[in-house]
Amino acid sequence: AFMGILAGFTTMLANAAGPIMVLYLLAMRLPKEGFLGTAAWYFLLMNCFKVPFSVRLGILDGPAALAAVVCAPAVAAGAICGVAAARRMSDRFFASTAYALAAAAALYLVVSALRQPG
């Protein structure tokens, strides 16, 4: 429950739940297909849940929604390429890569936060 609350809080506050969810799902020792499916459903549902809050806060407006629609084909293509790449990886290599990318993303978030003025 704690990891779910933490992921929900960080995704609404800074859209930064990725590293937390990667660590949580890897700790569950899911096969890569289960990892990908669970992550896809989690982020789909979480982001749909966030829409009304984002609209109310003014984060999601007309231009942002249009940009999301324009980018959707690239997101779909990336997802297809990612699944194809994952199919070629062993579970061990997939997990190692996921840990490394989660660490890189977390480091990027920390460095970005430290570089913000004020």
Secondary structure, DSSP 8 states (H G I E B T S, - for coil): -HHHHHHHHHHHHHS--HHHHHHHHHHTT--HHHHHHHHHHHHHHHHHHHHHHHHHTTSS-HHHHHHHHHHHHHHHHHHHHHHHHHHTS-HHHHHHHHHHHHHHHHHHHHHHHHHS--
